[in-house]
Amino acid sequence: MPIADPNGLGNGRPDTWLGELQALSRRVEEYVDSYSRLIATYLSAFGRVLIVATFLEDAFRIAFQWTDQIWYLERYRKFPGILPQIFLVANIAIMFGASALIVVKRYTEPAVMSLVGVILLQAFGYGLIFDLNFLTRNLSLVGGLLMLLPDAMVARERLFPGLPVLNERVRRRYFLVTSRVLIIALFLGFVIQGELTPVRIGVSVLGIMFCILVVVGFTPRVSSTLLVLLLSVYNVWAHGWWALDAGHPARDFLKYDFFQTLSIVGGLIMFVNFESAAPSTPQEDLALG
């Protein structure tokens, strides 16, 4: 007959190694949840800032390299008249404006679509629409931006409680499936961009393992938290642009990679925050229904 679980983790003692692993994972998830719920408000704000970090850096870079940007657009892209100035001003204004709206959680959906539009605008403007490296790099940015949408939809329902809403269980399943698919897009952008070094390959393999655990619903909060820590440490170690002289040719490239990885980390933080705000049973985590 079943006996009581002394750890209080279930109705019976796990009789297989898988059951023991699930019991351990639930204990770890409860430990992570106990801390993540305490800082949930700050996590959301921090994640939003990190997601738009690369757009803010790009806007500042265009402003500080204005003359070089104009010269490139006129010389190589053959922009006529004042079109280069209009193009750059539009990019700067949209990136600053949309990033500010995202950080303060106002008009999030239009702001997200505006930043996605900037990515497309730059792809055409700089002639990178068929550049595979550009497309793979920005795949992660789009994934991070889209990670903001479930949070925006929940916020809108709270503001307008009288509007018809989905059944709570159906809505939660939709949000979880969407966010877990987006986390693949986030990390895929990191994996296929940049030079493949032994360290990067190791980080990619570990990251893919964590992503798989997240997608199948096995300790998603723990796995995504470990993924955040993994990418954060790697980013500081591999993209330390601040250690180079201002005139070093690799400085701008390292800075670009650093802030783009920050945006990926921001998207993952939003995922951790969303998972923590939507508690579930282990069965729901594994089956999503």
Secondary structure, DSSP 8 states (H G I E B T S, - for coil): -----TTSSSSS---SHHHHHHHHHHHHHHHHHHHHTTTHHHHHHHHHHHHTHHHHHHHHHHHHTHHHHHHHHHHTS---TTHHHHHHHHHHHHHHHHHHHHHTTSSHHHHHHHHHHHHHHHHHHTT-TT-HHHHHHHHHHHHHHHTHHHHHHHHHHHH-TTS----HHHHHHHHHHHHHHHHHHHHHHHHTSS---HHHHHHHHHHHHHHHHHHHTSSHHHHHHHHHHHHHHHHHHH--GGGS-TT-TTHHHHHHHHHHHHHHHHHHHHHHHHHHHS---HHHHHH--
